[in-house]
Amino acid sequence: MIKFNKYLIPYLIFLIILGLNKNLFMGFSIVIIHEFCHYFMARTLGFKGFCIELLPVGASIKLKDLDEASIKEDILISISGPIGNFILALISLSLYVVYGNMIIKKFLDYNLALGMFNLLPLFPLDGGRVLKDVLRVKFLYKKANEIALNISMFCAYIILILGIISLPCDVSNINIVLIAIFILIITKKEKERIVYVIMGYTIKKREKLLKRGYIENKSISVYYKLNLIQLLDFIDKNHYHIFTVLDDNMEVLKTIYEEEIIEFLKNDGNITLEELIKKY
């Protein structure tokens, strides 16, 4: 299934009005090839079901069970798109050397540009996903996301400023400005929904357990002055978490299971563990 992002049509209309719509067909064809490289790698790793969403910055492929991917699998899927572009660029270079055709040269340039652009540490680009995965090796899921999103935001602002500065030299650089704005919007939305994403992973773990028959546990001792939202900071998507609540004297006050956090948040709001223990 192919979906169109709500910003795509206005973006294309704007490009057409400015007369910047040359080679749009070639550009989107390369983007589709790029996304199918992700798809074939995902299929090779055993993931099924997909949907391609066309965006102003390219496209994004969504796989049904991609959330179950390990860090290594997610990195392989992420880099497969740019690698596909670089392979096409290498083939195009060989053909251009032989035939000297300018269409081939343009195809070469587009593939190089798309491959390199997608490796930038920006969301929702491949480089943003790779950065997040690398950070997850050292940091918990929420912290890794926050760092990656802050880097994405910083880089997007730099691109936006450079794009605005370069506008007097070349009006076509408005494209860079629009892409930077889109990335800022996506990154901001992603930052706002981190907690909800983690809550979603907690709910999906039941499906993972039923599908695989097992799920690895992770036991964490936490201070009773923490609140429920702070517990979500410790949750990652590939483990089932059991929290042991300790007081000032390191005595065990309560054991809280991961799925209980969601129920407590729904029923009681973001209360402290101390308040929770008194209430229940």
VENUR-V416467 format. One record per residue. N is the residue number from 1. D_LAST is the distance of its C-alpha to the last C-alpha in whole Angstrom. Layout:
n=N d_last=D_LAST
n=N d_last=D_LAST
This chain:
n=1 d_last=47
n=2 d_last=48
n=3 d_last=46
n=4 d_last=48
n=5 d_last=46
n=6 d_last=46
n=7 d_last=47
n=8 d_last=50
n=9 d_last=53
n=10 d_last=53
n=11 d_last=53
n=12 d_last=56
n=13 d_last=58
n=14 d_last=58
n=15 d_last=59
n=16 d_last=62
n=17 d_last=63
n=18 d_last=63
n=19 d_last=65
n=20 d_last=63
n=21 d_last=63
n=22 d_last=65
n=23 d_last=64
n=24 d_last=61
n=25 d_last=62
n=26 d_last=62
n=27 d_last=59
n=28 d_last=57
n=29 d_last=58
n=30 d_last=58
n=31 d_last=54
n=32 d_last=54
n=33 d_last=55
n=34 d_last=53
n=35 d_last=50
n=36 d_last=51
n=37 d_last=52
n=38 d_last=48
n=39 d_last=48
n=40 d_last=50
n=41 d_last=48
n=42 d_last=45
n=43 d_last=47
n=44 d_last=48
n=45 d_last=45
n=46 d_last=44
n=47 d_last=42
n=48 d_last=43
n=49 d_last=43
n=50 d_last=44
n=51 d_last=44
n=52 d_last=46
n=53 d_last=45
n=54 d_last=49
n=55 d_last=48
n=56 d_last=50
n=57 d_last=50
n=58 d_last=50
n=59 d_last=48
n=60 d_last=45
n=61 d_last=44
n=62 d_last=41
n=63 d_last=40
n=64 d_last=38
n=65 d_last=36
n=66 d_last=37
n=67 d_last=33
n=68 d_last=34
n=69 d_last=37
n=70 d_last=37
n=71 d_last=38
n=72 d_last=41
n=73 d_last=41
n=74 d_last=40
n=75 d_last=43
n=76 d_last=46
n=77 d_last=45
n=78 d_last=45
n=79 d_last=48
n=80 d_last=50
n=81 d_last=51
n=82 d_last=52
n=83 d_last=54
n=84 d_last=56
n=85 d_last=57
n=86 d_last=59
n=87 d_last=60
n=88 d_last=62
n=89 d_last=63
n=90 d_last=65
n=91 d_last=66
n=92 d_last=67
n=93 d_last=69
n=94 d_last=71
n=95 d_last=72
n=96 d_last=73
n=97 d_last=75
n=98 d_last=77
n=99 d_last=77
n=100 d_last=76
n=101 d_last=75
n=102 d_last=73
n=103 d_last=70
n=104 d_last=70
n=105 d_last=69
n=106 d_last=67
n=107 d_last=65
n=108 d_last=65
n=109 d_last=64
n=110 d_last=61
n=111 d_last=59
n=112 d_last=60
n=113 d_last=58
n=114 d_last=55
n=115 d_last=54
n=116 d_last=54
n=117 d_last=52
n=118 d_last=50
n=119 d_last=49
n=120 d_last=48
n=121 d_last=45
n=122 d_last=44
n=123 d_last=41
n=124 d_last=42
n=125 d_last=45
n=126 d_last=45
n=127 d_last=45
n=128 d_last=42
n=129 d_last=40
n=130 d_last=42
n=131 d_last=41
n=132 d_last=37
n=133 d_last=38
n=134 d_last=40
n=135 d_last=37
n=136 d_last=34
n=137 d_last=36
n=138 d_last=35
n=139 d_last=32
n=140 d_last=29
n=141 d_last=29
n=142 d_last=28
n=143 d_last=30
n=144 d_last=33
n=145 d_last=33
n=146 d_last=33
n=147 d_last=36
n=148 d_last=38
n=149 d_last=37
n=150 d_last=38
n=151 d_last=41
n=152 d_last=42
n=153 d_last=42
n=154 d_last=44
n=155 d_last=46
n=156 d_last=46
n=157 d_last=47
n=158 d_last=50
n=159 d_last=51
n=160 d_last=51
n=161 d_last=53
n=162 d_last=56
n=163 d_last=56
n=164 d_last=57
n=165 d_last=59
n=166 d_last=61
n=167 d_last=62
n=168 d_last=65
n=169 d_last=66
n=170 d_last=65
n=171 d_last=64
n=172 d_last=62
n=173 d_last=60
n=174 d_last=58
n=175 d_last=56
n=176 d_last=55
n=177 d_last=53
n=178 d_last=52
n=179 d_last=50
n=180 d_last=49
n=181 d_last=47
n=182 d_last=46
n=183 d_last=44
n=184 d_last=43
n=185 d_last=41
n=186 d_last=40
n=187 d_last=38
n=188 d_last=37
n=189 d_last=35
n=190 d_last=34
n=191 d_last=32
n=192 d_last=30
n=193 d_last=29
n=194 d_last=28
n=195 d_last=24
n=196 d_last=25
n=197 d_last=27
n=198 d_last=25
n=199 d_last=22
n=200 d_last=25
n=201 d_last=26
n=202 d_last=22
n=203 d_last=23
n=204 d_last=26
n=205 d_last=25
n=206 d_last=25
n=207 d_last=28
n=208 d_last=30
n=209 d_last=28
n=210 d_last=30
n=211 d_last=33
n=212 d_last=33
n=213 d_last=32
n=214 d_last=30
n=215 d_last=28
n=216 d_last=28
n=217 d_last=25
n=218 d_last=24
n=219 d_last=21
n=220 d_last=21
n=221 d_last=19
n=222 d_last=18
n=223 d_last=17
n=224 d_last=14
n=225 d_last=16
n=226 d_last=16
n=227 d_last=15
n=228 d_last=14
n=229 d_last=18
n=230 d_last=19
n=231 d_last=18
n=232 d_last=20
n=233 d_last=23
n=234 d_last=23
n=235 d_last=23
n=236 d_last=26
n=237 d_last=27
n=238 d_last=29
n=239 d_last=26
n=240 d_last=23
n=241 d_last=20
n=242 d_last=18
n=243 d_last=16
n=244 d_last=15
n=245 d_last=14
n=246 d_last=16
n=247 d_last=16
n=248 d_last=20
n=249 d_last=21
n=250 d_last=20
n=251 d_last=18
n=252 d_last=15
n=253 d_last=11
n=254 d_last=10
n=255 d_last=12
n=256 d_last=12
n=257 d_last=14
n=258 d_last=17
n=259 d_last=16
n=260 d_last=12
n=261 d_last=13
n=262 d_last=15
n=263 d_last=13
n=264 d_last=10
n=265 d_last=14
n=266 d_last=15
n=267 d_last=12
n=268 d_last=11
n=269 d_last=14
n=270 d_last=15
n=271 d_last=12
n=272 d_last=12
n=273 d_last=10
n=274 d_last=10
n=275 d_last=9
n=276 d_last=6
n=277 d_last=5
n=278 d_last=6
n=279 d_last=4
n=280 d_last=0
